[in-house]
Amino acid sequence: MNDKLKNITREDFMNFFRDDEKLSTLSADDRIEIFLQILPGGSDITEDLLNKLISDYQVADLEVSQVK
């Protein structure tokens, strides 16, 4: 990792993330990589979170079911 990236603060990252113009510089692969790595652990992936994701992206014909 180069020295410039080591100094990115949370504020810098969030400002980038919230800027549509800057965010548009990321490829679809970049976005998938971030999406797959961003949550700290499996306990963060919940039925409610997945249902919100499906709803936000207007995904049809997909249902989340929780097996206990």
C-alpha positions in Angstrom: 0.0 0.0 0.0 1.5 3.3 -0.9 2.1 6.1 1.8 -0.6 8.3 0.4 -3.3 5.7 1.0 -2.1 5.0 4.6 -3.2 8.6 5.5 -6.8 8.4 4.3 -9.0 9.3 7.2 -12.5 8.1 7.8 -13.7 11.6 6.9 -11.8 11.5 3.6 -13.3 8.1 2.8 -16.8 9.1 3.6 -16.5 12.3 1.6 -15.4 10.3 -1.4 -18.2 7.7 -0.8 -20.9 10.4 -0.6 -19.7 12.3 -3.7 -21.5 10.9 -6.7 -19.0 12.3 -9.2 -16.0 10.7 -7.4 -17.9 7.5 -6.7 -18.6 7.2 -10.5 -14.9 6.8 -11.0 -15.1 3.3 -9.5 -15.6 0.4 -11.8 -18.3 -2.2 -11.2 -15.6 -4.6 -10.1 -14.2 -2.0 -7.6 -17.7 -1.6 -6.1 -18.2 -5.4 -5.8 -14.8 -5.7 -4.1 -15.8 -3.0 -1.6 -19.2 -4.4 -1.0 -17.8 -7.9 -0.3 -15.2 -6.6 2.1 -16.9 -3.8 4.0 -18.8 -5.5 6.8 -16.6 -6.6 9.7 -18.2 -9.9 10.4 -20.9 -12.4 9.6 -23.1 -11.2 12.4 -23.6 -8.0 10.5 -25.4 -9.8 7.7 -29.0 -10.1 8.8 -32.3 -11.0 7.1 -33.4 -7.3 7.6 -30.2 -6.0 5.9 -30.5 -8.4 3.0 -34.2 -7.5 2.5 -33.3 -3.8 2.6 -30.6 -4.4 0.0 -33.0 -6.3 -2.3 -35.6 -3.5 -1.9 -33.2 -0.7 -2.5 -32.0 -2.3 -5.7 -35.5 -3.3 -6.7 -34.5 -6.9 -7.2 -37.5 -9.0 -8.3 -38.0 -12.7 -7.8 -35.6 -13.0 -4.9 -36.6 -13.8 -1.3 -34.5 -14.0 1.8 -35.4 -16.8 4.3 -33.7 -17.4 7.5 -33.0 -21.0 8.6 -32.6 -21.4 12.3 
